[in-house]
Amino acid sequence: MTVTDGHSSAGRAAEARRELPFLLAYGLLFAGLSIGTLDSTAITTQAGGRSSGAIWTSIYLATMGISIAAMVPAVPSIAERLGARRAFAASAAFSSILWIVVAGLILGGVRPMPVLLVAAVLAGVSLAVFSVLNPLFARAYFDGEGMAGAVARLSLASGIAWAIGAAAGGFLLNVVAPGWGILIRAVLGVPFAIYVISKPPAAEPLMPESREPVWSGMRDRLRDNRDLRRATLLGCGVTAFAAPMASLIVPIVDALRQSPLLPGAGILSAAMAVGEMFAPVVVSKLERRRTDLRAAAVAAIVCGGALVLYAIGSYALSRRPELAMWVVIGLAYGAFRFASKALNVGAATASDTEGNSVESVATLLFVTGLSAPIGLLAWGFLINRASVEVAVFTGAAGTAAVALLSLRRANQPA
C-alpha cells in the first residue's frame, strides 16, 4: 500500500465516523418527529371533529408555517453571530425543550388546542434555523457530496426513520393518551443536538459574504438571480399544491372514515416515508442528463401524477382496498416529492457562490414558506367544504401546472 492509499483509507474511515453517527442521530430525530406530528395533528383533528378537523389542523400547521417564514430571513445573521454549528444544535435543543413543556401541559389536563397554537409559533423559530442550515450541514458532514446528493442521502435516513416512527406510532398512539407522542418527539431529538455540538464536520459551511439588509438582500437576489428565481417558483408550487397531502394525513384519513384512525394514518405516512428512501435513486437518475432545476421540475410532474391516482382511487374504492391503494401510490409520491425538493435546493445553492449558499437557501425557504400556509388552508377548506378528492385533484393540477411552466423556462436559453 502506498502512503497516498494509507491517507485515503484513513480519510474515508474518518468520514465514516462522522457520517454514520450523524445519520443515526438524524434518524432518531425524524422518528420522533413522525410520532409527534401524528399525535399533534390527531389532537387538532379531534378538537374540530369530523366537520372541522381538517380546518383546525390546517390552522395549526399554517401557524407554524407562518412562523417559519417570518424567521427564515434572520437565520443568516443568527448563524453568523452564534456560529453555524452552535445555531444548528441550538435549534434542535430548543425544539426538544419546547415539546417537553407542551407534552407536560397536555398530559396535565390543559386544553390542548391553545397550547399547540402557541407551540406552533415557537416551534417555527427553531424549525426555520434548522431548515436553512440542515442542507448545508448535510453537505459538510458528507464530505465530497454535492448539495442535491447530500440532501437526498438525508432523505434516505429520514425516510427510514419516519416510516418506522409513523407505523409504530400509529398503533402506539391508538392506545395511549394524547400528549405521549409529543413527549417521545422531544426525547428523540436530544441525541442529534448533542452530536452536532460535540462532533464538528470536516469543514463548517461558509457564512454569508453579504452585509446588506435582509429584506432588500432577498429582493435583490430574486431580481438579479434568474436561476434562484426559477427554483423559488417551482418550490412554491410543490409546497402549496403537493406538500399538504403529507401534512394533512390525519384529517384526510378521518374524512375517508378509515378506522382505526391513527394506525391507518400511520401506515399511509410510513408508505410516503418509504418512498422518500428512494429519493437518492431518483435524484441520481434525473441528474444524469439534466440540470438540477430541470430534474426537479420532472420529479414534480411525476409527483402531481401520483396525486391524480390518489384522487381516482378515492372515488373508485373504499375502506381497506382504498387504504392499500393509497399506500402503493404513496411510495411514488414520497420518492418524487422529496427528490424534487432535494434537486430544487441543489439548484438554489448552485445559483450563487458557495459563500452565499446559506443566503440562497434562506431566500428559497422564505418565499416557499409563505406559500405553505396558503396551501394548507386551501386544502383544509376544500376537504371540509367539498371532499378529499376535490382537494387532491386541485393539488395535482396546480403541481403539474407550475412544474410544466418551470420546465419550459428552464429549457429557455440564457
Salt bridges, closest charged atoms under 4 A:
GLU19 OE1 - ARG153 NH2 3.01
GLU80 OE2 - ARG211 NH2 2.79
GLU145 OE2 - ARG153 NH1 3.29
GLU204 OE2 - ARG85 NE 3.07
GLU212 OE2 - ARG221 NH1 3.91
ASP220 OD1 - ARG219 NE 3.23
ASP220 OD1 - ARG223 NH2 3.29
ASP224 OD1 - ARG223 NE 2.98
ASP227 OD1 - ARG226 NH2 3.41
ASP254 OD1 - ARG50 NH2 3.07
GLU359 OE1 - ARG221 NH1 3.43
